[in-house]
Amino acid sequence: MSPITLNQKISVPEDVLVQVLDGESVLLNLQNEQYYGLDDIGTRMWEVLAESQSIEEAYRVLLAEYQVEPEQLRQDLQVLLEKLVEHGLVELSNP
């Protein structure tokens, strides 16, 4: 897998279904028929990433919303994105 950069954008493949319940998310990848869950913070990260024009834009929005050290947020986003890509739940594209 190539490194994830902040100027990339995510998109959700057509074969991934998302349902938000009480602030948490359940994701279903129809390709491998696996369910995945995100807690409330993971769900918010997912929502902002999906709505943003780039990972950088999402990072800035989340940094304004949460009291977190900038480097910690970068690491958390990186880990989340790596897992989402690994499980086929998002695709990355360059601008």
For each residue, the residues with C-beta under 8 A, 3 or more apart:
1: 82 85 86
2:
3:
4: 8 55 78 81 82 85 92
5: 8 55
6: 54 55 56 59
7: 54 55 56 94 95
8: 4 5 54 55 92 93 94 95
9: 52 53 54 55 92 93 94 95
10: 49 50 55 81 84 90 91 92 93
11: 90 91 93
12: 16 18 50 89 90 91
13: 16 31 88 89 90 91
14:
15: 29 30 31
16: 12 13 27 28 29 30 88 89 90
17: 27 28 30
18: 12 25 26 27 28 46
19: 25 26
20: 23 24 25 43
21: 24 25 26
22:
23: 20 40 43
24: 20 21 37 38 39 40 42 43
25: 18 19 20 21 37 38 42 43 46
26: 18 19 21 35 36 37
27: 16 17 18 35 36 37 38 89
28: 16 17 18 33 34 35 36
29: 15 16 32 33 34 36 87 88 89
30: 15 16 17 33
31: 13 15 88
32: 29 87 88
33: 28 29 30
34: 28 29 87
35: 26 27 28
36: 26 27 28 29 87 89
37: 24 25 26 27
38: 24 25 27 42 43 45 46
39: 24 42 43
40: 23 24 43 44
41: 44 45 66
42: 24 25 38 39 45 46 80
43: 20 23 24 25 38 39 40 46 47
44: 40 41 47 48 62 65
45: 38 41 42 48 49 58 62 76 77 80
46: 18 25 38 42 43 49 50 80 84
47: 43 44 50 51
48: 44 45 51 52 58 61 62
49: 10 45 46 52 55 58 77 81 90
50: 10 12 46 47
51: 47 48 58
52: 9 48 49 55 57 58 61
53: 9 57 95
54: 6 7 8 9 57 58 95
55: 4 5 6 7 8 9 10 49 52 58 59 77 81
56: 6 7 59 60
57: 52 53 54 60 61
58: 45 48 49 51 52 54 55 61 62 77
59: 6 55 56 62 63 73 74 77
60: 56 57 63 64
61: 48 52 57 58 64 65
62: 44 45 48 58 59 65 66 68 73 77
63: 59 60 66 68 70 73
64: 60 61
65: 44 61 62
66: 41 62 63 73
67:
68: 62 63 72 73 76
69: 72 73
70: 63 73 74
71: 74 75
72: 68 69 75 76
73: 59 62 63 66 68 69 70 76 77
74: 59 70 71 77 78
75: 71 72 78 79
76: 45 68 72 73 79 80
77: 45 49 55 58 59 62 73 74 80 81
78: 4 74 75 81 82
79: 75 76 82 83
80: 42 45 46 76 77 83 84
81: 4 10 49 55 77 78 84 85 90 92
82: 1 4 78 79 85 86
83: 79 80 86 87
84: 10 46 80 81 87 89 90
85: 1 4 81 82 88 89 90 91 92
86: 1 82 83
87: 29 32 34 36 83 84
88: 13 16 29 31 32 85
89: 12 13 16 27 29 36 84 85
90: 10 11 12 13 16 49 81 84 85
91: 10 11 12 13 85
92: 4 8 9 10 81 85
93: 8 9 10 11
94: 7 8 9
95: 7 8 9 53 54
